[in-house]
């Protein structure tokens, strides 16, 4: 019976493996078949409701639904829109307006691509039933914007809402022990205060003002008026109904989709009687293969997500071990003559940031590195950006946040008062149980924690001073954990110039003295199935299922769960990280 059971388990396992492999092969074949059936259209569709990551990702699950087999990354999209500008089969573009989950710098990069597309004299129409401010920001680059007669359109100004948990911790008898360097370093503020501090309010008002000015400039250009006029409309709350938007020239008309579709077809029909809409993702799939050959290459090294220690377990994560492996591949490839480090990160582990910066330093000895900043290049994200020969940001990029913090939670009172649990111990040296969560830190232990944070902050400032050619006093003045927009960062010397990926690539080519080159990206795009299996291996399938359930139930509030989970995992460690994600709406 024992050997029969073992044999049954082995045979069953083999059957499961064969079934799983067959399923993957079938999925891959279905994706290939699906892609081969893509009909090329002549009007590009840019859907703003879709999430745009820096790095593209193949999607074997697309065969099971209507999704694209390749989820285009930002570089893919910008490159495709640029190709469409000179593609005679593409007659124009339709921007599908909807609430967008993307950051303001990402949307700014997309808007720049749309503006560049318009230089071809091809038409760009935008339409939506619900047009929030971030969608309108992109739409303002269009020839004409239309809204549904009973739709919604926003012009109301910016607000940043932060959640504070001090009262929650008090109710739980949970005491945070917090250490930080920099008066603006507000990442720990939600746990030590119940409202926005004066320094934090100052920096929020600062970046809101800069980003609002960018929005006003874009809107005023479309509305053909002064920025003050647009600002007054927002301050007075004048845009309540679609009719208000039409009266104030925010839109060109109040139309239903079939009417807009008819206008697009009439416009495109001047060039071709057979009008077909083509999602930008499908157009990317047909154009992303770069047939250009050159012995010289420029690598785009994508650093997206939180900076963590160890191996990568998520496609949107900068894990030190995995990321350093990619850096070494680039360093050892003689065909690569220059590197564009594309940073879209709020920071994370101080140790991982230092490990990555060391590998980048070794890379820079062999090849020039140009930094291009996305939505965020803050704290640890800015730390690794200090390596750049030149640093480019977009006006709406959030950067800086030069500061460090560390945090622990003392659970002793909570365990005793809520659960009746107490702790006792035997140790043979004063610091044997340090850092501890089962008791308060002593004065000496707290001093050690603060000394560690201060030491790492000084290291951070030295890297900034060396990379940006600034003195330490100046770095301390503009540091202190304060975040800046790209526009303000340029004014104080943290970045060199405004520009997106395109400008960074041109700078890298000039630095390497290249007139002909091929662009390659690192890490290579992964498949969602592969990454899912890696997550299962690292965390267990049950944890991933639970996480998916939490995300589905909590919606936008899922970010708080992830942040608290991250703080728990990094308890007692020095972190270079932004505050909770600053959402400007």
N, C-alpha and C positions, 0 to 999 in steps of 0.2 A: 504493500500500500504506500509505503514511504517513497520508493523509487517511482511508482506510478504517479504519485503526486508531483514529484520533482519533474518527471518527464512532461506531465500536463502543463506545469508552469513554464517550462522551457519552450514547448511547442506553442503555447498560448502567447508567450512573449514574442516569439518569432512572427506569429501571425499578426500581432498588433503592429510590430515594426514594419512588416511588409505592407500592411494596410495604410499605415501612416505615410510611408514613402510613396505608395501609389497615389494617395490623396494629394501629396505635394506635387508629384509629377503631373497629375491631372490638372491641378490648379495652374501650374506653370504653362501647360499646353493651352488651357482655356484662356489664360492671359495673352499668350502669343496669338491665338486665333482671334481674340477680341481686338488686339492692337492692329492686326492685319486688316480688320474690317473697318477701321476708322475711316470715315469719309472726310476728305479734306474739305473744309468749308471756306467761305470767303469773308466772313465777318467774325472777328475774334470776340469771345465773351470773357470778360474779366469779372469774376464773381468775388465780391469783397467779403462775403460771409464765410469764406473758407480760410482756415488757419494757414499762414505762410511761415514755414520754418526756414532757417538758413540753408539747410542741407536737404536735398531731395531724398525720397524714400520709395523704393519699389513696393508694390502692394499686391501680393499674390491672392489676397482675399477679394480683389476686385472682380474676379471671375464669378463670384457668388452674388454680385449685385451690379449696380449701375456705375460704380465709382471708376476712377481712372486707375490704370495699372501702374502709374507712376505719379506719386504726389510730388509735384514740382517744388523745388526749393526756390528761395528768393533769387539766387544767381541765375537759375534756369529760366525763371519767368522774365527777368530783366533782359537776358540774352535773347529769349524768344520774341519779346516785344520789339527789340532792336532788329531782329531778323525780319519780322513782319513789316517793318518800315520799308524795306526794299523788296519784299516778296510781292510780285505782281498779282499773285492769286488772292492776296488779302486786300480787300477794298476798304475796310474800316474796322472800328472797334465799338462794342457795346459794353458799358460798365454796369453791371447788375448791382444796384445799391441795396445795402442791408447793414444791420449792426455788425461791425467787424471785430473779431477777437484779437486783432493784431496791434502791435505797438505803434506809436506815432512815428518813430523813425523808419520802421518797415513801410508804413503807409506813405511816408515822404519819399522813400526810394521808389515805390511803385508810381507815385504821382510824377516824379521826375522822368520815369520811363514813358509814361503816357504823354508828357509834354514833348519828349524827344520824338515819339511816334508821330505827333501832330506836325512835325516839321516836314513830313512827307506829303502834306496837304491832304491826307486821307481823313475821313470824318471820324469823330468820336462822340457818341451819344451816351447819356447816362440816364437811368430810370430806376425808381424805387417806390415801394409802397410805405416803407418806413426808413427814413433817411436821418440817422443820427449825425452828430457833428463830425465824427471821424470818417464816415463814408462821404459826407459832403466835402471834406478836405480834399479827398482824391478826385471826386466828381468835378471840383472847380477847375480842373485841367481840361474838361470836356468842352466841345463846341456848344452843346445844349444839354440842359438838365431838365428832366421831367419828373413830376410826382403825381401819384394817384390823387384824383379829386377828393377822396375821403382819407387820404394817407396822413402820415405824420412827417414833419420835418423840423429839425432842431436848430436853434440859434439861441443859446442860453448862457454861454460862458463855461468856464472850467471849475470843477470841484474835485478835491481830493479828500476822501473819507477814510480814516484809519480806525481800526478797532483796538480797544484797550482792555487788557485782561487783569489788571491789578485787583479789581473788585472780585473777580472770579477766584483768583488765587487766595485772597483773604477768606472767602467763604469756604474754600477747601483746606484752609490752614496749611497752605503750601508756600514756603518762603523762597523767593528767588535770591540768589547771591550773584550780583552783577558787577562786572569790571569792564571798563571801556576807556579808550583814549580818543579824545576829540569831542568837543562840546556839541557838535552837530551829529555825532554818531548815534542815531536814533533807533538803531535796530533793536536795542533792548528796552526802549521807551514804553512799548505796550505792556511790559511786565513790571515797570517801576513807577508808572504814572497813570493817571486816569484822564489825561487830556494832552493836547499838543503843547510841547514846551515852546518857549519864546524862540530859542535858536532853530528848532525844527520848523516852526511857523515861518520864520524868516527865509529858510531855504526853500520851503514849499512855495511860498509867495514868489520867490525869485524864479524858480523854473517854470511856474505857471505863467508868469508874465512873459517870459521868453517864448514859450510854446504858443501862448495866445497871440502874440505878435505875428508868429508864423501863420497861424490860422487866419487872422485878420487880413494879412497880405494876400493869401490865396483867395479868400472869399471876395475881397474888394476888387481883385483883378477880374474875376468872373462877372461881378455885379457892376463893374465899370463905375466905381465910386471911390470915395476916400475911406481909409481904414476907420476913421472916426465915425463915419456913418454906420458901418457894420457894428462897431462896438456899441453905439447908442441903441441900435435895434436889440442887441443882447441885453444890455443893462435895463432897458425899459420893458423887456419881455414882449416885444411887439409881434414876434412871429409865433402865433398860436395855431393858426389854421393854414392849410395850403394856399388859400386866397391871399393871406398876408405875405407869404413867400413870393407869390406871383406879382403882387402889387409892388413889392420892394426889389424885384428883379433877381431874387435868389434862384428862381427857376424860369425856364422859357415857356412852360405851359403846364396845365393840369390835364393829364391824359390817362387813359387806361392802357394796359399793356398792348392790347391789339392795335391801338392807334399808334403807339410808339413803334411797334413791330412793323406796321405798314410804312411809317416814315423811313425806318432803316432800310426796308426792302426797296422803297422808291429811290433812296439815295444810292444804295449799292447797285440797283438795277440799271443805273446809268452806265455802269461798267460791265455788268453781267446780268442777264435776265434770270439766271438760276441762283437765288440767294440762299445760302446755308449758314447757320450759326455754328461756330466751332469753339468749344470750351478751350481756354488757354492751356489747360492741362494736357488735352489731346494734341494741341499744336506743339507743345513742348516735347511730347513723346515722339513726334515725327521729325523734330529738328534738333533734339539735344545731342545726337551723335555727331561729334565734331570730326569731320573727315580731313580736316587740315593736318598736314604733316610738317613737323619741324624738329630739328635736332635739339632746339632750345625750348624750354618749358618754364612757365610761371605757375607755381603751386598756390592754390587758395587753401589755406589751412583753417578749417572751420572750428571755432571754439564757441559752442552754444550750450547754455544751461548753467547749472550750479557746478562749482568747482569742488570736486570730492577726492578723497584718497582712494587709491587702489584701482581695481578693474572696473570697466564700464559695464553697467547693468541697465542702462537706459540710453536710447538714441539721442536724447537731448540732455547730455551730461558731459562735463569735462572731467573725466576720471584720470588722475595723474599717471598711473601706470600705462593705461591704454593710450592716452594722449601723447605721452613721451615716446612711445613706440612709433607713433605716426611721425613725430618730429625727427626721429632717427632715420626713418625711411627716406624722408626728404633730404636730410643731410648727406646721406650716402648715395643719393641718385645724382650722378654727374650731369644728367640732362636738365635738371632743374637749376635755373640760373638765378631765380629770385622768388621770394615768398610774400604773399599777401596774407597776413594773419587777420582773419575776420572774427571779431570778438562781439558776442552778444550774450553777456553774462553779468549777473548781479554780484558775482563773487562766490565765496564759500570758504573752504578750508585754507588757513594761512600756510600750513605745511605743504599742501598740494600745490598752492600757488607758487611757493618758493621752488619746489621740485621742478615744476613746469618752466619757470623762468630760467633755471639753470640750463635746461636742455635747449631752450630758445637762445640763450647766450652762446652755447656751443655752435648752434646752427648759424647764428649771425657772423661768426668768425669765417664762415665759408660762403655765405650768400646774404645779400641784403634782405631786410625784412621791413615791409610796409604794413602798418596797422590800419585796418578799416573797421570802424565801430558801427554797430547796429543799434537796436533799441536801448541796450544797456552795455556799458563797459565800465562798470563801477566796482569800487573796492578791490576784491581779488581780480576782477576783470580788468580794472585799470592797472593793477600791479603787474600783470603779464604784458600789458600794452606798453609799458615803459621801455621795452626792448626796441621799439620801432625806430628805424632811421627817419621815417616820417609817419605822422599820425593824422588820419583823416576821420572826421565825424560828420554827421548830418546835424542841422540845427536843432532837431528834436531829440537827438541822442541824450540819454542820461549817463553822465560819467563822473569821474572824481571819486567822492566818498572815501578819501584817503584816511583811514582810521581802522581800529581793531577793537574787538570786544570778545568777552568770554562770559559764559553764564552757567550757573549750576542751580539745582533746586534741592533745598533741604526738605525731605519728606517726613522727618521724625514726628513733628506735631500732628500732621495729617494722619499718619499711620496710628498714632496713639489715640487721638480724639475721635477719629472716624471709625477705626477698625479695632482699636484696643491692642495694637501691635507695638511692642517696645523692642529696643535693640541694646545689646551689651557686647563686649568684645574683650579680647586679650591680645596685646601687641607688644613687641619687644623693641620698638623704636618709635619716636614721636610722630614720624610722618608715614608710618607703615600703611595706614588706611586712607591716606590723602591722595587724590581728592575724594571726599566723602559726601554721600547724599543722606546718610542715616543720622547725621548730627550737624549742628551749625559749624562753620569754619571758625577756627581760632583767629585772633588778631594777626598772629605771625603767618598763618596760612593765607589769610586774605591779602596780606602784604606781598606774599610770594606770587599770588595770582595776578595782582595789579602790576607787579614788576615784570612779569612775563608779557603782559599786554603792552606795557610801555616799551619794552625792549623790541618787540615785533613792530610796533608803531615807528620806532626810530629806524629800523631796517627798511620799512616801507618808504619813509621819507628819504632815506639815502638813495634808494633805487630811483625815486622820482627825480631827485636833485641831479643824479648822474644822467638819467635818460633824457631829461628836459632841459639840462644845462641851467638849472636854477640853484640858488643858494638855499641852505637848510631853513633859514628864517622865513624866506618867501614860501617855501613848501609848507611849513607849519601854519603860516597865515592862511593859505588857500586850502589847506588840508582840513584838519579837525573833524574829519568825517563828513564834510559838506558835499552834497551832490550838486552838479552843475549841468546845464544844458550844453549841447555842443557849441552853440553861439557864445555863451559865456566862458566856456572852457578855452576857446580860442583866444578870447580877450585876455585871459590870465596866464596863457602859455602852456596849458595842459594838452592842447592839440595844436597842430600846425595849420590846418586849413579845413574848410568845409568841402565835403565831397562824398560820394557813395563808392560802391565797388568799382565802377568804371574808372573813376579818377585814381583810385588806389592802384589798379592794374596798370594804368598809363605811367604812374610814378615808378612802379616796380620795374617796368620795361625800360624806362629812362635810366634808372639807377644801375641796371644791369647792362645798359647799352644794347638793347635788343630792338630790332625793327621787325623781326619775324619770330613768332613764338606760338606755342600751343598752350592753352590753359587746362590744367588738371586740378582736381579737387581731392583733398584729404580731410578726414577719412573717406574711403569710398562709400557711396550710398549703400545703406543696408536694406534688407527686406524686412517687412513687419513681422513675418512669420519667424525669421531667424532671431530678431530681437525679442519676440515674445518667448521663444524657447530659452533664450539666455536669461530672461527675467525669471522664468519658472525654475531654472537651474539655481539661480542665486537666491531667490526668495521663497521658492515653493509655490506651487500652483494655487494653493488655498489662499495665500497672502495676496496674490495678484487678483484673484477673484473677489476677495474682500475689498481690495483697493478700488476695483472697478465698480463695485456696488456702492461704496462710499461716494465715489465721484459722481455717479448717476444720481444719488439721493441728495448730495449737498450742493451740486451745481457749482456756482462761482465761489461758494464758501469752502470748497475743497482745498483751496490754497492754504487756509488756516491749519487744516489737518496736516498737510505736507510740511508746513513751516514748523509746527510744534514737533512733528516726528523728526525733522532734521535737527532741531535744537536738542532733542533727547539723545540722538545718535552722536552729536558733537559735544555733549556735556563736558565742561571743563576744558575744552580745547579752544585755542585762539582762532577766531574767525575774522576774515575780511569779507564782510557781506553787507549788502544794502539793507535798509529797513524792509519791513513787509512790503511786498510789491506795490509800488506807488502807482495807483490807477488814477489817471487823469481823465475825467469824463465831462 
